[in-house]
Amino acid sequence: MPASQTKSNPVADSIETAADRVAELNEKTAERVAELNEKAVENGKKASTAYLETYEKAVIQFADGYEKAAGATRIEWLTTVAATQADFAREVTKAYTSAARELVAR
């Protein structure tokens, strides 16, 4: 047999084929995991945004109700204190949700 010719080794060929197939499957799996990770991050951002909107609306509605209830007493100092507390709650909530939205957007 000439030196330039080599015998085909079926075992070595099978191992090489299997290794190539495993490498291909690993690559496809890595791509799929990356896609799923991107979708999970996107869905997490959507859920966070929905939570923040709901939270902000709930606190503002509560503050509005608190202020109206205090106003119904017709006691001036109580109405003033309740209005101040309600305004504070609204401002803190707006600042909190605004900062949280910036973090979610990143």
C-alpha positions as CSV (number, residue, x, y, z in Angstrom):
1,M,0.0,0.0,0.0
2,P,1.4,3.4,-0.9
3,A,2.4,5.8,1.9
4,S,0.0,8.5,0.7
5,Q,-3.1,6.2,1.2
6,T,-4.5,5.6,4.6
7,K,-7.0,3.0,5.6
8,S,-10.4,4.2,6.7
9,N,-11.0,3.4,10.3
10,P,-14.8,3.0,10.9
11,V,-14.5,3.5,14.7
12,A,-12.6,6.7,14.3
13,D,-15.0,8.0,11.6
14,S,-18.0,7.2,13.9
15,I,-16.3,9.0,16.9
16,E,-15.6,12.0,14.7
17,T,-19.1,12.1,13.3
18,A,-20.6,11.8,16.8
19,A,-18.3,14.6,18.1
20,D,-19.4,16.8,15.2
21,R,-23.1,16.0,16.0
22,V,-22.6,16.8,19.7
23,A,-20.9,20.1,18.9
24,E,-23.7,21.0,16.5
25,L,-26.4,20.1,19.2
26,N,-24.5,22.1,21.8
27,E,-24.4,25.1,19.6
28,K,-28.2,24.9,18.8
29,T,-28.9,24.4,22.5
30,A,-26.8,27.5,23.4
31,E,-28.7,29.5,20.8
32,R,-32.1,28.3,22.2
33,V,-31.1,29.1,25.8
34,A,-30.0,32.6,24.7
35,E,-33.4,33.1,23.0
36,L,-35.3,31.9,26.0
37,N,-33.2,34.1,28.3
38,E,-34.0,37.1,26.2
39,K,-37.7,36.3,26.3
40,A,-37.6,35.8,30.0
41,V,-35.9,39.2,30.5
42,E,-38.5,40.9,28.2
43,N,-41.4,39.3,30.0
44,G,-39.9,40.2,33.4
45,K,-39.7,43.8,32.3
46,K,-43.3,43.7,31.1
47,A,-44.5,42.3,34.4
48,S,-42.4,44.8,36.4
49,T,-43.9,47.7,34.4
50,A,-47.4,46.4,35.0
51,Y,-46.7,46.0,38.7
52,L,-45.4,49.5,39.0
53,E,-48.4,51.0,37.2
54,T,-50.8,49.1,39.4
55,Y,-48.9,50.0,42.6
56,E,-48.8,53.7,41.6
57,K,-52.6,53.8,40.8
58,A,-53.5,52.0,44.1
59,V,-51.5,54.3,46.3
60,I,-52.8,57.4,44.5
61,Q,-56.4,56.2,44.8
62,F,-55.8,55.4,48.5
63,A,-54.3,58.9,49.1
64,D,-57.3,60.5,47.2
65,G,-59.8,58.5,49.4
66,Y,-57.9,59.4,52.5
67,E,-57.9,63.1,51.6
68,K,-61.6,63.0,50.7
69,A,-62.6,61.2,54.0
70,A,-60.7,63.8,56.0
71,G,-62.4,66.6,54.1
72,A,-65.8,65.1,54.9
73,T,-65.1,65.7,58.6
74,R,-65.1,69.5,57.9
75,I,-62.5,69.9,60.6
76,E,-60.0,72.3,59.0
77,W,-56.8,71.1,60.8
78,L,-57.6,67.5,60.1
79,T,-58.3,68.2,56.4
80,T,-55.0,70.1,56.2
81,V,-53.0,67.3,57.8
82,A,-54.6,64.7,55.7
83,A,-54.0,66.7,52.5
84,T,-50.4,67.1,53.4
85,Q,-50.0,63.4,54.1
86,A,-51.8,62.5,50.9
87,D,-49.6,64.8,48.9
88,F,-46.5,63.3,50.5
89,A,-47.6,59.8,49.7
90,R,-48.3,60.7,46.1
91,E,-44.9,62.4,45.7
92,V,-43.0,59.6,47.3
93,T,-44.9,57.0,45.2
94,K,-44.2,58.9,42.0
95,A,-40.5,59.2,42.8
96,Y,-40.3,55.5,43.7
97,T,-42.1,54.3,40.6
98,S,-40.2,56.7,38.3
99,A,-36.8,55.4,39.7
100,A,-38.0,51.8,39.4
101,R,-39.1,52.3,35.8
102,E,-35.7,53.6,34.9
103,L,-34.1,50.5,36.4
104,V,-36.6,48.2,34.6
105,A,-35.9,50.0,31.3
106,R,-32.2,49.1,31.4
